């Protein structure tokens, strides 16, 4: 393993340990806040906490055993590093992350009466589930175009969530607006990254495969390949581009998941 790749992997492992510790601290803090929140709000936050646990652990697994799934490229060739295993873990974790946002938006929509927020809370999970189906198709077929479509769905989900939070802005007080400001800025930053880097990356790979005459696999062949051993790649240059989104994914996205558990409750501002 090259030096740059080794240090990147060590960083991901360290981040995983920090993330698990942060989740445990979050759980302790949530228990201490039980008396200060209404019972229904506290139950929602408990659900958010356990959904976050699935996301933290899923991302932790993928940090310790990183993989690029279409070429079946990995760092460690052991029995759990199969594309079928890592993609299943990723699917569960990502749907749980989407469910966190949906529950938080539903809570806010019900508290403020925002119709747009309520509508978006119902759309987030179906959009992400559809994204996951495109991801599976990309992985099994070896075609990067469905990956671009998958990430376009994630971008759409983020845009809808940002719109829902913007709709809440005039309805809530100053304290709640501080939270909304951070979430809106973060959401717009995520959209900019997806539009400027992530989706174009997969489109470029798809076009390169077309130019090279690379044909997509059948889904049955892809399923068989997903159960085979991964291909160990120790060259940093092979990981460099994907390391950008993987690093952001296993840091900021996980920290957001943990943070959402303690998001302020949305209340209508008194006129």
PAMI-990461 format. One record per residue (C-alpha): chain; residue in one letter; x, y, z; residue number from 0. Coordinates in pm, whole numbers, plus 50000, padded with zeros to 5 digits. Example, Ala and Ser with C-alpha at 12.3 -4.5 7.8 and 13.67 -1.06 7.14 Angstrom:
2
   chain   resn       u       v       w   resi
       A      A   51230   49550   50780      0
       A      S   51367   49894   50714      1
***
This chain:
271
   chain   resn       u       v       w   resi
       A      X   50000   50000   50000      0
       A      X   50143   50338   49899      1
       A      X   50213   50594   50170      2
       A      X   49937   50837   50070      3
       A      X   49682   50560   50050      4
       A      X   49790   50417   50386      5
       A      X   49759   50753   50563      6
       A      X   49419   50815   50403      7
       A      X   49297   50477   50525      8
       A      X   49435   50543   50876      9
       A      X   49250   50877   50875     10
       A      X   48924   50700   50785     11
       A      X   48978   50448   51065     12
       A      X   49043   50728   51315     13
       A      X   48732   50912   51197     14
       A      X   48530   50593   51247     15
       A      X   48641   50569   51609     16
       A      X   48560   50938   51664     17
       A      X   48219   50897   51501     18
       A      X   48125   50602   51722     19
       A      X   48236   50794   52032     20
       A      X   48036   51097   51916     21
       A      X   47725   50883   51868     22
       A      X   47762   50741   52220     23
       A      X   47798   51093   52361     24
       A      X   47491   51196   52161     25
       A      X   47292   50910   52314     26
       A      X   47392   51015   52667     27
       A      X   47300   51378   52598     28
       A      X   46964   51278   52453     29
       A      X   46880   51080   52766     30
       A      X   46956   51387   52977     31
       A      X   46718   51599   52770     32
       A      X   46420   51370   52812     33
       A      X   46249   51587   53075     34
       A      X   46285   51904   52865     35
       A      X   46104   51773   52556     36
       A      X   45742   51661   52504     37
       A      X   45703   51284   52491     38
       A      X   45622   51274   52118     39
       A      X   45927   51486   52032     40
       A      X   46151   51271   52250     41
       A      X   46027   50951   52083     42
       A      X   46101   51100   51742     43
       A      X   46452   51190   51856     44
       A      X   46504   50838   51988     45
       A      X   46413   50708   51643     46
       A      X   46655   50957   51487     47
       A      X   46924   50832   51725     48
       A      X   46885   50467   51621     49
       A      X   46865   50557   51253     50
       A      X   47188   50749   51308     51
       A      X   47343   50439   51467     52
       A      X   47276   50241   51149     53
       A      X   47432   50517   50940     54
       A      X   47736   50558   51167     55
       A      X   47804   50183   51172     56
       A      X   47743   50144   50799     57
       A      X   47982   50427   50716     58
       A      X   48228   50291   50973     59
       A      X   48235   49954   50798     60
       A      X   48288   50121   50463     61
       A      X   48565   50341   50608     62
       A      X   48761   50046   50743     63
       A      X   48696   49840   50428     64
       A      X   48671   50102   50150     65
       A      X   48556   49986   49810     66
       A      X   48476   50130   49468     67
       A      X   48199   49900   49362     68
       A      X   48172   49909   48982     69
       A      X   48535   49793   48927     70
       A      X   48519   49587   49253     71
       A      X   48826   49775   49377     72
       A      X   48914   49741   49746     73
       A      X   49196   49778   49998     74
       A      X   49145   49452   50189     75
       A      X   49054   49117   50039     76
       A      X   48870   48937   50317     77
       A      X   48545   48743   50321     78
       A      X   48323   49046   50398     79
       A      X   48470   49262   50123     80
       A      X   48228   49157   49854     81
       A      X   48038   49412   49649     82
       A      X   47707   49250   49748     83
       A      X   47793   49292   50117     84
       A      X   47917   49650   50103     85
       A      X   47634   49766   49875     86
       A      X   47372   49607   50104     87
       A      X   47523   49778   50408     88
       A      X   47540   50109   50219     89
       A      X   47178   50079   50107     90
       A      X   47050   50023   50460     91
       A      X   47262   50307   50599     92
       A      X   47161   50556   50329     93
       A      X   46789   50483   50359     94
       A      X   46822   50533   50736     95
       A      X   46991   50869   50675     96
       A      X   46710   50974   50443     97
       A      X   46455   50861   50701     98
       A      X   46618   51091   50957     99
       A      X   46558   51392   50734    100
       A      X   46204   51279   50655    101
       A      X   46113   51243   51023    102
       A      X   46266   51577   51113    103
       A      X   46078   51749   50830    104
       A      X   45753   51578   50930    105
       A      X   45799   51696   51288    106
       A      X   45866   52053   51168    107
       A      X   45579   52049   50922    108
       A      X   45330   51934   51181    109
       A      X   45451   52190   51434    110
       A      X   45436   52486   51195    111
       A      X   45160   52384   50956    112
       A      X   45390   52417   50654    113
       A      X   45230   52220   50368    114
       A      X   45548   52217   50160    115
       A      X   45749   52077   50450    116
       A      X   45491   51805   50507    117
       A      X   45493   51717   50137    118
       A      X   45872   51699   50117    119
       A      X   45883   51479   50427    120
       A      X   45680   51221   50232    121
       A      X   45896   51244   49918    122
       A      X   46249   51215   50061    123
       A      X   46258   50841   50134    124
       A      X   46091   50729   49804    125
       A      X   46338   50944   49607    126
       A      X   46633   50790   49794    127
       A      X   46497   50437   49752    128
       A      X   46476   50502   49377    129
       A      X   46834   50632   49389    130
       A      X   46942   50309   49558    131
       A      X   46780   50103   49281    132
       A      X   46976   50300   49019    133
       A      X   47291   50244   49226    134
       A      X   47235   49869   49236    135
       A      X   47177   49868   48861    136
       A      X   47502   50058   48807    137
       A      X   47697   49819   49028    138
       A      X   47554   49502   48874    139
       A      X   47573   49620   48512    140
       A      X   47909   49798   48544    141
       A      X   47752   50103   48378    142
       A      X   47835   50444   48527    143
       A      X   47532   50625   48379    144
       A      X   47290   50490   48643    145
       A      X   47539   50613   48906    146
       A      X   47501   50963   48762    147
       A      X   47122   50923   48773    148
       A      X   47143   50792   49131    149
       A      X   47338   51095   49247    150
       A      X   47100   51324   49058    151
       A      X   46821   51181   49274    152
       A      X   47021   51257   49587    153
       A      X   47068   51610   49455    154
       A      X   46693   51641   49397    155
       A      X   46622   51518   49749    156
       A      X   46861   51778   49890    157
       A      X   46703   52057   49686    158
       A      X   46357   51961   49809    159
       A      X   46480   51949   50169    160
       A      X   46640   52292   50134    161
       A      X   46316   52427   49986    162
       A      X   46123   52284   50280    163
       A      X   46357   52445   50532    164
       A      X   46336   52778   50348    165
       A      X   45957   52753   50371    166
       A      X   45993   52723   50750    167
       A      X   46204   53040   50781    168
       A      X   45921   53298   50806    169
       A      X   45719   53074   51038    170
       A      X   45969   53028   51324    171
       A      X   46163   53236   51573    172
       A      X   46521   53359   51584    173
       A      X   46661   53053   51767    174
       A      X   46514   52813   51513    175
       A      X   46639   53027   51225    176
       A      X   46999   52976   51336    177
       A      X   46953   52603   51284    178
       A      X   46774   52659   50954    179
       A      X   47055   52884   50832    180
       A      X   47316   52616   50893    181
       A      X   47104   52344   50731    182
       A      X   47018   52555   50426    183
       A      X   47382   52656   50373    184
       A      X   47498   52297   50415    185
       A      X   47231   52169   50178    186
       A      X   47323   52422   49910    187
       A      X   47690   52332   49953    188
       A      X   47602   51965   49906    189
       A      X   47403   52042   49590    190
       A      X   47693   52247   49451    191
       A      X   47934   51958   49517    192
       A      X   47705   51704   49351    193
       A      X   47643   51923   49046    194
       A      X   48004   52041   49015    195
       A      X   48196   51723   49100    196
       A      X   48009   51403   49173    197
       A      X   47758   51372   48887    198
       A      X   48010   51498   48624    199
       A      X   48263   51240   48752    200
       A      X   48027   50952   48677    201
       A      X   47919   51100   48344    202
       A      X   48285   51130   48241    203
       A      X   48347   50766   48333    204
       A      X   48040   50659   48139    205
       A      X   48157   50852   47833    206
       A      X   48508   50704   47866    207
       A      X   48360   50353   47870    208
       A      X   48153   50434   47561    209
       A      X   48464   50562   47381    210
       A      X   48655   50249   47479    211
       A      X   48371   50023   47362    212
       A      X   48318   49876   47709    213
       A      X   47991   49686   47722    214
       A      X   47765   49662   48024    215
       A      X   47729   49327   48197    216
       A      X   47401   49140   48223    217
       A      X   47243   49167   48567    218
       A      X   47297   48795   48631    219
       A      X   47666   48823   48544    220
       A      X   47685   49131   48763    221
       A      X   47523   48951   49054    222
       A      X   47774   48670   49020    223
       A      X   48061   48922   49007    224
       A      X   47928   49099   49318    225
       A      X   47971   48777   49515    226
       A      X   48330   48725   49402    227
       A      X   48647   48846   49573    228
       A      X   48730   49210   49530    229
       A      X   49036   49335   49342    230
       A      X   49297   49484   49576    231
       A      X   49429   49817   49448    232
       A      X   49722   49969   49640    233
       A      X   49791   50258   49403    234
       A      X   49682   50598   49540    235
       A      X   49621   50733   49189    236
       A      X   49344   50476   49145    237
       A      X   49171   50604   49461    238
       A      X   49250   50975   49440    239
       A      X   48930   51095   49271    240
       A      X   48689   50880   49471    241
       A      X   48872   50963   49794    242
       A      X   48725   51315   49772    243
       A      X   48361   51210   49806    244
       A      X   48439   50915   50031    245
       A      X   48618   51141   50281    246
       A      X   48335   51396   50286    247
       A      X   48080   51115   50310    248
       A      X   48242   50951   50612    249
       A      X   48301   51278   50796    250
       A      X   48054   51561   50738    251
       A      X   47761   51340   50640    252
       A      X   47805   51121   50950    253
       A      X   47847   51423   51177    254
       A      X   47526   51566   51032    255
       A      X   47343   51242   51105    256
       A      X   47453   51255   51470    257
       A      X   47376   51626   51499    258
       A      X   47019   51591   51368    259
       A      X   46921   51406   51685    260
       A      X   46960   51734   51876    261
       A      X   46806   51969   51622    262
       A      X   46585   52233   51786    263
       A      X   46211   52178   51770    264
       A      X   46034   52402   51521    265
       A      X   45764   52623   51673    266
       A      X   45555   52892   51514    267
       A      X   45680   53233   51613    268
       A      X   45437   53440   51812    269
       A      X   45307   53741   51621    270
***
